[in-house]
């Protein structure tokens, strides 16, 4: 039996395929269209799934959309009525879009599927899940737990912004929720907007900025913006926000509270006050998340916890859950945002509607390392390389994997940066070693060089370490595997250096201090967003790390997404080559090919120069 899950029309659209309940494929539309956070119907994603699995649309037994549009429309109407006469301009702008595009999803989905296959005739098999149920299902069903508390936190679904559920065997019972406009996701996004980052995109930048500041505004946030109870329930003071009916996230009263205007854009200078605000909202968010999870665990009488929803991508808060709550197991959906909704919708239908039995392997999850997207063969890659060979680059194919791995590990140990394109593409926002840029974390200048010369992004942005799973505890204060880069932990004290208090500085001056033996992945608060690598999930990456460890006695590499600022992670070999040629990456490895630029090749440095002043 085949179930196709679909998420679209808001942000991060995607499609997923289950066959007899097994996760077979899951992919985001942005990777094909090259439009970051693409919200449009995932036609390319569905096309890939059909071709990859050699099936047609009429072979699909059920098609499940990740939420219920009529409930969302109900929330929209009731919200405007509650705030009358405010919000008329926003109402006037949104109603035509809903009337023409968003309200009649069944007919729209049918039309889009007919564009893919004119013979499609299973429109009566189109069903609708609920937004937070899809999130909860995406978190619980792939987890290695028979039973678990399931918490979902995001901006907003139909009505819910936060839910607590009990997952048990093949059932999910939703029993606690917080509704719009009271939302920890929207509270965090309000500060994202206020600090000049893009909502639904720049939240991770706010999280990365927070350690540069001091949380001196936490009391002001608690006293004015949110009424937070001991059990984690809360209400926002909507006098300070404009997102319910307006065109911005915050308003003039919010500005007056902090004696500051919103930062206009990402090019405007970041001040100490911006850093302190980021630190403050991060701390408040962690407090909210921990209280909600603690309450949920107590109410469900569980020691396991599953998380999904956009807030579950806040790896700093996730790390605090591990250190502050008494739990046996924590599992977080790697595609926790709306992209994960397509998978959750399909899983919810399989278990809740079709009542299928759930078989759990308590030793591992069923996400296949979240490596669920396209894979390309050597002959496909070679054709792409040959298109660029004479003018830009040259290459060598290696028949022996160990030889290739040895050469790449040696180049990394010499301070070279490598684009790493291997196997199936990742599902979710994190590059997990299939579409990654790798580099030596021991190089004190590597963070700045990667940010400015390769990623073309702000110099304060931290990089994540990947580490051999069996050596993780030697380098980081982490007691559990972290295969999806969703947990932050401290670097081991034995690996820290230069911690003399007289060296403590403010703001971005903190970047100049060498803090550990792996300075390029040690954030200014001595933390790191850790990904552990095991041989079963990604054998070639494991071999590369092992060889680098053999050469350097360091089992850690930098792992950042294979893209430049504003671009989605690369998907196809063409994307990888174009990205490689657009920046100062030293080498590119596509499957068995080691690719390098010709000696006279010059990278356009205009993009990097924009960020030198940061």
C-alpha positions as CSV (number, residue, x, y, z in Angstrom):
1,X,0.0,0.0,0.0
2,X,1.3,3.4,-1.0
3,X,0.5,6.7,0.7
4,X,1.7,10.1,-0.6
5,X,1.9,12.9,1.9
6,X,1.9,16.6,0.7
7,X,2.8,19.8,2.5
8,X,2.5,23.1,0.6
9,X,1.1,26.6,0.2
10,X,2.6,28.3,3.3
11,X,6.4,27.6,3.4
12,X,8.8,24.7,2.9
13,X,6.5,22.5,0.8
14,X,7.4,18.9,0.5
15,X,6.2,15.4,-0.5
16,X,6.8,12.0,1.1
17,X,6.0,8.4,0.3
18,X,5.2,5.5,2.5
19,X,5.0,1.9,1.2
20,X,3.4,-0.5,3.6
21,X,4.1,2.0,6.4
22,X,7.8,2.2,5.6
23,X,9.4,5.7,4.9
24,X,10.7,5.4,1.4
25,X,11.2,8.9,0.1
26,X,10.8,12.5,1.5
27,X,12.0,15.6,-0.2
28,X,11.5,19.4,-0.2
29,X,10.4,21.4,-3.2
30,X,13.1,24.1,-2.7
31,X,15.9,21.7,-3.6
32,X,14.5,21.3,-7.1
33,X,13.3,24.8,-7.8
34,X,16.3,26.5,-6.1
35,X,13.9,28.9,-4.3
36,X,14.6,28.9,-0.6
37,X,11.6,27.9,1.5
38,X,9.5,27.4,-1.7
39,X,5.8,27.2,-0.6
40,X,4.3,26.2,-4.0
41,X,2.7,22.8,-4.7
42,X,5.5,20.2,-4.7
43,X,5.2,19.1,-8.3
44,X,8.9,18.5,-8.7
45,X,9.1,16.5,-5.4
46,X,6.2,14.3,-6.4
47,X,7.7,13.8,-9.9
48,X,10.9,12.7,-8.3
49,X,9.1,10.2,-6.0
50,X,7.2,8.7,-8.8
51,X,10.2,8.3,-11.1
52,X,12.5,7.1,-8.3
53,X,10.0,4.4,-7.2
54,X,8.8,3.6,-10.8
55,X,5.2,4.2,-10.0
56,X,2.4,6.4,-11.4
57,X,0.0,8.6,-9.5
58,X,-2.8,6.0,-10.0
59,X,-0.6,3.5,-8.2
60,X,-0.9,5.7,-5.0
61,X,-3.6,4.3,-2.7
62,X,-4.1,7.5,-0.6
63,X,-3.0,11.1,-0.8
64,X,-2.9,13.1,2.4
65,X,-2.5,16.8,2.8
66,X,-0.9,17.9,6.1
67,X,-3.5,20.3,7.4
68,X,-7.2,21.3,7.1
69,X,-7.6,24.6,5.1
70,X,-11.2,25.3,6.3
71,X,-10.1,25.3,9.9
72,X,-7.3,27.6,9.1
73,X,-9.7,29.9,7.2
74,X,-12.1,29.8,10.2
75,X,-9.2,31.0,12.4
76,X,-8.4,33.8,10.0
77,X,-12.0,35.0,9.9
78,X,-12.5,34.8,13.7
79,X,-9.2,36.6,14.4
80,X,-10.2,39.5,12.1
81,X,-13.6,39.7,13.8
82,X,-12.0,39.7,17.2
83,X,-9.7,42.6,16.4
84,X,-12.2,44.8,14.3
85,X,-11.7,47.5,13.1
86,X,-7.9,46.7,13.2
87,X,-6.5,44.7,10.4
88,X,-8.8,45.7,7.5
89,X,-5.8,46.3,5.2
90,X,-4.4,42.8,5.9
91,X,-7.9,41.3,5.6
92,X,-8.4,43.0,2.2
93,X,-5.1,41.6,1.0
94,X,-5.5,38.1,2.2
95,X,-9.2,37.3,1.3
96,X,-8.7,37.2,-2.5
97,X,-5.7,34.9,-2.1
98,X,-7.8,32.5,0.1
99,X,-10.8,32.7,-2.2
100,X,-8.8,31.9,-5.3
101,X,-5.9,29.7,-4.1
102,X,-6.1,28.5,-0.6
103,X,-9.6,27.6,0.4
104,X,-10.5,24.9,-2.2
105,X,-7.5,22.7,-1.7
106,X,-9.0,19.5,-2.9
107,X,-9.7,20.9,-6.4
108,X,-6.3,22.7,-6.4
109,X,-4.5,19.4,-5.5
110,X,-6.5,17.5,-8.1
111,X,-5.6,20.1,-10.7
112,X,-1.9,20.0,-9.9
113,X,-1.8,16.2,-9.9
114,X,-3.6,16.2,-13.3
115,X,-0.8,18.4,-14.6
116,X,1.6,15.7,-13.6
117,X,-0.4,12.9,-15.0
118,X,-3.5,13.5,-17.2
119,X,-4.8,10.0,-16.4
120,X,-5.0,10.7,-12.6
121,X,-8.5,9.6,-11.4
122,X,-8.1,9.0,-7.7
123,X,-9.2,12.4,-6.4
124,X,-11.6,10.7,-4.1
125,X,-8.6,9.3,-2.3
126,X,-7.4,12.8,-1.2
127,X,-7.6,13.2,2.5
128,X,-6.7,15.9,5.0
129,X,-4.8,15.6,8.3
130,X,-4.5,18.4,11.0
131,X,-1.4,20.5,11.2
132,X,-0.3,19.6,14.7
133,X,-1.4,16.0,14.4
134,X,0.9,15.8,11.3
135,X,3.8,17.3,13.4
136,X,3.1,14.9,16.3
137,X,2.9,11.9,13.9
138,X,6.2,12.9,12.2
139,X,7.8,12.9,15.7
140,X,6.4,9.8,17.3
141,X,6.0,7.2,14.6
142,X,9.6,7.2,13.3
143,X,10.9,7.3,16.9
144,X,12.4,4.3,18.6
145,X,9.9,4.5,21.4
146,X,6.8,2.3,22.1
147,X,5.4,5.1,24.3
148,X,6.3,8.7,24.6
149,X,5.1,12.2,25.5
150,X,4.9,14.1,22.2
151,X,5.2,17.9,22.2
152,X,4.7,20.1,19.1
153,X,5.6,23.8,19.1
154,X,5.5,26.2,16.1
155,X,4.1,29.5,14.9
156,X,0.5,28.3,14.2
157,X,-1.3,25.5,12.4
158,X,-5.1,25.8,12.0
159,X,-5.7,27.1,15.5
160,X,-3.1,25.3,17.6
161,X,0.4,26.7,18.3
162,X,1.4,24.2,21.0
163,X,0.2,20.6,21.7
164,X,0.9,17.9,24.2
165,X,0.0,14.3,23.2
166,X,0.6,10.7,24.4
167,X,2.0,8.4,21.8
168,X,1.4,4.7,22.6
169,X,2.0,1.8,20.1
170,X,0.1,2.9,17.0
171,X,-2.0,5.6,18.6
172,X,-1.6,9.3,19.3
173,X,-3.9,11.0,21.8
174,X,-3.9,14.8,21.6
175,X,-5.1,16.2,25.0
176,X,-3.5,19.6,25.7
177,X,-3.1,22.6,23.5
178,X,-2.5,26.4,23.3
179,X,-4.2,28.3,20.5
180,X,-3.5,31.3,18.3
181,X,-2.5,34.1,18.8
182,X,-0.6,32.8,21.8
183,X,2.5,31.2,20.3
184,X,6.1,30.7,21.4
185,X,7.0,30.3,17.7
186,X,5.5,33.7,16.8
187,X,7.0,35.3,19.9
188,X,10.4,34.1,18.7
189,X,9.6,35.2,15.1
190,X,8.6,38.6,16.4
191,X,12.1,39.1,17.8
192,X,13.5,37.6,14.6
193,X,11.7,40.4,12.6
194,X,12.6,43.1,15.1
195,X,16.3,42.2,14.9
196,X,16.2,42.5,11.1
197,X,16.1,38.8,10.1
198,X,13.6,37.2,7.8
199,X,10.6,35.5,9.5
200,X,10.3,31.7,8.9
201,X,13.9,31.8,7.7
202,X,16.2,33.8,10.0
203,X,15.2,32.3,13.4
204,X,18.4,30.2,13.5
205,X,20.4,33.4,13.0
206,X,18.8,34.9,16.1
207,X,19.8,31.7,17.9
208,X,23.4,32.0,16.7
209,X,23.5,35.7,17.7
210,X,22.2,35.1,21.2
211,X,25.6,34.0,22.8
212,X,27.2,37.4,21.9
213,X,24.8,39.2,24.2
214,X,23.6,39.2,27.8
215,X,20.0,38.3,28.7
216,X,19.3,41.6,30.4
217,X,15.8,42.0,29.0
218,X,14.3,38.7,30.2
219,X,12.4,40.4,33.0
220,X,11.0,43.0,30.7
221,X,9.8,40.3,28.3
222,X,8.2,38.3,31.1
223,X,6.6,41.4,32.7
224,X,5.2,42.9,29.5
225,X,5.0,40.5,26.6
226,X,4.1,37.1,28.1
227,X,2.2,35.8,31.1
228,X,4.0,32.5,31.7
229,X,2.6,29.9,34.2
230,X,4.6,27.3,36.0
231,X,3.1,24.5,33.8
232,X,4.3,26.2,30.7
233,X,1.0,27.6,29.6
234,X,1.1,31.2,28.6
235,X,-0.6,34.1,27.0
236,X,0.9,36.9,24.9
237,X,0.1,40.5,25.5
238,X,-1.2,41.3,22.0
239,X,-1.0,45.1,22.7
240,X,2.7,44.7,21.6
241,X,2.3,42.6,18.5
242,X,0.8,43.1,15.1
243,X,1.0,39.7,13.5
244,X,-2.6,38.7,14.2
245,X,-4.1,41.1,11.8
246,X,-1.4,43.4,10.6
247,X,1.4,43.4,8.1
248,X,4.3,43.3,10.5
249,X,5.2,41.2,13.6
250,X,5.6,44.0,16.1
251,X,4.2,47.5,16.6
252,X,5.1,51.0,17.9
253,X,4.4,50.0,21.5
254,X,7.0,47.1,21.2
255,X,9.5,49.7,19.9
256,X,8.9,51.9,22.9
257,X,9.2,49.0,25.3
258,X,12.8,48.5,24.2
259,X,13.5,52.1,23.1
260,X,14.5,50.8,19.7
261,X,13.2,50.8,16.1
262,X,13.2,47.4,14.2
263,X,16.5,46.8,12.5
264,X,15.6,47.5,8.8
265,X,17.4,44.6,7.1
266,X,20.3,42.2,7.5
267,X,22.7,44.8,6.1
268,X,22.2,47.3,9.0
269,X,24.8,47.1,11.7
270,X,24.1,44.8,14.6
271,X,24.6,46.5,18.0
272,X,25.2,45.3,21.5
273,X,21.5,46.0,22.2
274,X,20.5,43.7,19.4
275,X,22.7,40.9,20.8
276,X,21.2,41.4,24.3
277,X,17.7,41.2,22.9
278,X,18.6,38.0,21.1
279,X,20.1,36.5,24.3
280,X,17.0,37.5,26.3
281,X,14.4,36.0,24.0
282,X,16.5,32.8,23.6
283,X,16.6,32.4,27.4
284,X,12.8,33.0,27.7
285,X,12.1,30.6,24.9
286,X,14.2,27.9,26.6
287,X,12.3,28.5,29.8
288,X,8.9,28.1,28.1
289,X,10.0,25.0,26.2
290,X,11.4,23.3,29.3
291,X,8.2,24.1,31.4
292,X,5.9,22.7,28.7
293,X,7.9,19.6,28.2
294,X,8.2,19.0,32.0
295,X,4.4,19.4,32.3
296,X,3.8,17.1,29.4
297,X,6.0,14.4,30.8
298,X,4.3,14.5,34.1
299,X,0.8,14.5,32.6
300,X,1.5,11.5,30.4
301,X,3.6,9.7,33.0
302,X,6.3,9.2,30.5
303,X,10.1,9.2,30.5
304,X,10.5,9.5,26.7
305,X,9.9,12.7,24.8
306,X,9.4,13.4,21.1
307,X,9.4,16.9,19.6
308,X,8.4,18.5,16.3
309,X,7.3,21.8,14.9
310,X,9.5,24.7,13.9
311,X,10.5,25.5,17.5
312,X,12.0,22.0,17.8
313,X,14.8,23.1,15.5
314,X,16.0,25.4,18.3
315,X,18.9,23.1,19.1
316,X,20.0,25.2,22.1
317,X,16.7,24.7,23.8
318,X,16.8,21.0,22.9
319,X,20.2,20.7,24.6
320,X,18.7,22.4,27.7
321,X,15.9,19.8,27.8
322,X,18.5,17.0,28.2
323,X,20.3,18.8,31.0
324,X,17.2,20.0,32.9
325,X,14.7,17.2,32.6
326,X,14.7,13.7,34.0
327,X,14.1,11.7,30.8
328,X,15.3,8.4,29.4
329,X,15.0,9.3,25.7
330,X,14.6,12.3,23.5
331,X,13.8,12.1,19.7
332,X,13.3,15.1,17.5
333,X,12.0,14.9,13.9
334,X,14.9,16.1,11.7
335,X,12.4,17.9,9.4
336,X,10.5,19.5,12.3
337,X,9.2,22.4,10.3
338,X,6.4,22.4,7.8
339,X,8.4,20.3,5.4
340,X,8.0,17.4,7.9
341,X,4.2,17.8,7.7
342,X,4.0,15.7,4.5
343,X,5.6,12.7,6.2
344,X,3.6,13.2,9.4
345,X,0.3,13.3,7.4
346,X,1.1,10.1,5.6
347,X,2.1,8.4,8.9
348,X,-1.0,9.6,10.7
349,X,-3.2,8.2,8.0
350,X,-1.4,4.8,8.0
351,X,-1.6,4.3,11.8
352,X,-4.7,6.3,12.9
353,X,-7.0,5.9,10.0
354,X,-6.0,2.5,8.7
355,X,-5.2,1.2,12.2
356,X,-2.0,-0.5,11.1
357,X,0.2,-2.3,13.6
358,X,3.4,-0.5,14.6
359,X,6.7,-2.4,14.9
360,X,9.4,-0.5,16.8
361,X,13.1,-1.1,16.8
362,X,14.1,0.4,20.2
363,X,17.8,0.6,19.0
364,X,17.2,3.0,16.2
365,X,14.6,5.2,14.5
366,X,13.0,4.5,11.1
367,X,14.1,7.7,9.3
368,X,17.1,6.1,7.5
369,X,19.3,8.9,8.7
370,X,16.9,11.4,7.0
371,X,18.7,10.5,3.8
372,X,15.5,10.2,1.8
373,X,16.1,12.3,-1.3
374,X,17.7,11.9,-4.8
375,X,20.9,10.0,-5.4
376,X,23.0,10.3,-8.6
377,X,25.1,7.8,-10.4
378,X,28.7,8.3,-11.5
379,X,27.8,8.5,-15.2
380,X,25.3,11.3,-14.5
381,X,27.9,13.2,-12.6
382,X,30.5,12.7,-15.3
383,X,28.3,14.3,-17.9
384,X,27.9,17.4,-15.8
385,X,31.6,17.7,-15.1
386,X,32.5,17.4,-18.8
387,X,30.2,20.4,-19.6
388,X,32.6,22.5,-17.5
389,X,35.9,20.7,-17.9
390,X,37.8,22.7,-20.5
391,X,37.0,26.1,-19.2
392,X,36.8,25.8,-15.4
393,X,37.8,22.5,-13.9
394,X,39.4,19.1,-14.1
395,X,38.7,15.8,-12.3
396,X,39.8,12.3,-11.4
397,X,37.7,9.3,-10.8
398,X,38.7,6.9,-8.1
399,X,37.7,3.2,-8.3
400,X,39.0,2.5,-4.8
401,X,36.9,4.2,-2.1
402,X,39.7,4.0,0.5
403,X,42.1,5.8,-1.8
404,X,39.6,8.6,-2.4
405,X,38.8,8.9,1.4
406,X,42.6,9.0,2.2
407,X,43.3,11.8,-0.3
408,X,40.3,13.9,0.9
409,X,41.2,13.4,4.6
410,X,44.8,14.5,3.8
411,X,43.6,17.6,2.0
412,X,41.3,18.5,4.9
413,X,44.2,18.1,7.4
414,X,46.2,20.6,5.2
415,X,43.5,23.2,5.7
416,X,41.6,22.7,2.5
417,X,37.8,23.0,2.3
418,X,35.8,20.3,0.4
419,X,32.3,20.2,-1.1
420,X,31.0,16.7,-0.2
421,X,28.3,15.4,-2.5
422,X,27.4,11.7,-1.6
423,X,24.4,9.4,-1.7
424,X,20.8,10.4,-1.0
425,X,20.0,14.0,-0.2
426,X,18.9,15.0,3.3
427,X,15.3,15.7,4.2
428,X,15.1,18.7,6.5
429,X,17.1,21.9,7.0
430,X,20.4,20.4,8.1
431,X,23.1,19.0,5.9
432,X,24.0,15.7,7.5
433,X,27.0,14.6,5.4
434,X,25.4,14.0,2.0
435,X,25.3,17.6,0.7
436,X,27.9,19.2,3.0
437,X,30.9,21.5,3.1
438,X,33.7,19.9,5.2
439,X,36.8,21.5,6.7
440,X,39.3,21.3,9.6
441,X,37.9,22.6,12.9
442,X,41.4,23.1,14.4
443,X,42.1,26.0,12.1
444,X,41.4,29.2,14.1
445,X,40.7,31.2,10.9
446,X,38.4,28.6,9.3
447,X,35.1,30.0,10.7
448,X,35.7,33.5,9.2
449,X,37.1,32.1,5.9
450,X,34.2,29.8,5.4
451,X,31.6,32.5,6.2
452,X,33.1,35.2,4.1
453,X,34.8,33.4,1.2
454,X,32.6,30.3,0.7
455,X,29.2,30.8,2.4
456,X,29.0,34.6,1.8
457,X,27.3,35.2,5.0
458,X,27.7,37.0,8.3
459,X,31.0,36.3,10.1
460,X,29.3,35.7,13.5
461,X,27.5,32.6,12.2
462,X,28.8,29.4,14.0
463,X,29.6,26.1,12.3
464,X,28.7,22.7,13.5
465,X,31.0,19.8,14.3
466,X,30.6,16.2,13.1
467,X,32.3,13.7,15.3
468,X,32.8,9.9,15.3
469,X,30.0,8.7,17.6
470,X,32.3,6.6,19.7
471,X,34.5,9.7,20.4
472,X,31.8,12.2,21.0
473,X,32.0,12.0,24.8
474,X,35.7,12.8,24.7
475,X,35.2,16.1,23.0
476,X,31.7,17.3,24.0
477,X,29.5,17.2,27.1
478,X,27.0,14.9,25.4
479,X,25.7,11.6,26.7
480,X,23.5,10.5,23.7
481,X,23.9,10.2,20.0
482,X,23.0,13.3,18.0
483,X,22.7,12.1,14.4
484,X,20.5,14.9,13.1
485,X,22.4,17.9,14.4
486,X,19.6,19.0,16.7
487,X,21.3,19.2,20.1
488,X,23.8,21.8,21.4
489,X,26.2,20.8,24.1
490,X,29.3,22.3,25.7
491,X,32.8,21.4,24.4
492,X,34.6,19.3,27.0
493,X,36.6,21.4,29.5
494,X,39.7,19.2,28.8
495,X,39.6,20.5,25.2
496,X,39.2,24.2,26.1
497,X,42.1,26.7,26.1
498,X,42.6,30.3,26.7
499,X,39.8,30.7,29.2
500,X,41.5,33.4,31.3
501,X,38.7,35.8,32.4
502,X,40.9,38.8,31.4
503,X,40.4,37.9,27.8
504,X,36.6,38.2,28.0
505,X,35.3,40.9,25.5
506,X,32.0,42.1,24.2
507,X,30.0,41.5,21.0
508,X,31.8,40.2,17.9
509,X,35.2,40.8,19.6
510,X,34.5,37.4,21.2
511,X,35.2,35.8,17.8
512,X,38.9,36.7,18.1
513,X,39.5,34.4,21.1
514,X,40.7,30.9,20.4
515,X,38.6,28.9,22.9
516,X,39.4,25.3,22.3
517,X,41.4,22.7,20.3
518,X,38.6,22.9,17.7
519,X,38.0,26.7,17.6
520,X,36.2,26.8,14.3
521,X,33.2,24.8,15.8
522,X,33.3,26.2,19.3
523,X,30.8,29.0,19.7
524,X,31.6,32.0,21.9
525,X,29.8,30.4,24.9
526,X,31.9,27.2,24.4
527,X,29.0,25.4,22.9
528,X,28.6,23.4,19.7
529,X,25.7,22.0,17.6
530,X,26.9,18.4,17.5
531,X,26.3,15.8,14.9
532,X,27.5,12.3,15.7
533,X,28.3,9.9,12.8
534,X,28.0,6.1,12.9
535,X,29.1,3.6,10.3
536,X,25.6,2.3,9.6
537,X,24.0,5.6,8.8
538,X,26.7,7.1,6.6
539,X,29.6,4.7,6.0
540,X,31.7,6.8,3.6
541,X,31.5,9.9,5.9
542,X,32.4,7.6,8.8
543,X,35.4,6.4,6.9
544,X,36.5,9.9,6.1
545,X,36.3,11.0,9.7
546,X,38.2,7.9,10.8
547,X,41.0,8.6,8.3
548,X,41.1,12.3,9.4
549,X,41.3,11.1,13.0
550,X,44.2,8.7,12.0
551,X,46.1,11.6,10.5
552,X,45.4,14.3,13.0
553,X,44.2,12.6,16.3
554,X,41.1,14.7,16.0
555,X,37.8,12.8,15.2
556,X,36.0,16.1,14.4
557,X,35.3,18.0,11.2
558,X,33.3,21.1,10.3
559,X,30.1,20.2,8.6
560,X,28.0,23.0,7.1
561,X,25.4,22.9,4.3
562,X,26.6,22.8,0.7
563,X,25.2,26.2,-0.4
564,X,25.8,29.9,-0.4
565,X,23.8,32.5,1.4
566,X,20.2,32.7,0.1
567,X,20.4,29.4,-1.8
568,X,18.9,26.1,-0.8
569,X,21.2,23.2,-0.1
570,X,22.4,21.7,-3.4
571,X,20.5,18.8,-4.8
572,X,21.8,17.8,-8.3
573,X,25.3,17.5,-9.5
574,X,24.7,20.7,-11.6
575,X,23.9,22.5,-8.4
576,X,27.1,21.2,-6.7
577,X,29.3,22.2,-9.6
578,X,27.8,25.7,-9.9
579,X,28.1,26.3,-6.2
580,X,31.7,25.1,-6.3
581,X,32.6,27.5,-9.1
582,X,30.8,30.4,-7.3
583,X,33.0,30.5,-4.2
584,X,36.5,29.7,-2.9
585,X,36.0,26.0,-2.1
586,X,39.2,24.1,-2.8
587,X,37.9,20.8,-3.9
588,X,34.6,19.0,-4.7
589,X,33.9,15.3,-4.2
590,X,30.9,14.0,-6.1
591,X,30.5,10.3,-5.4
592,X,33.8,8.8,-6.8
593,X,35.0,12.0,-8.5
594,X,37.5,14.4,-7.0
595,X,37.0,17.7,-8.8
596,X,39.3,20.7,-8.7
597,X,39.5,24.1,-10.4
598,X,42.0,25.0,-13.1
599,X,45.0,27.1,-11.9
600,X,43.9,30.2,-13.7
601,X,40.3,30.1,-12.5
602,X,39.2,33.2,-10.6
603,X,36.2,33.2,-8.3
604,X,34.0,36.4,-8.4
605,X,34.7,37.9,-4.9
606,X,32.0,40.6,-5.1
607,X,29.7,38.6,-2.8
608,X,32.4,38.0,-0.1
609,X,33.4,41.6,0.0
610,X,29.9,42.6,1.1
611,X,30.4,40.8,4.4
612,X,34.0,41.8,5.2
613,X,32.8,44.8,7.2
614,X,30.9,42.4,9.5
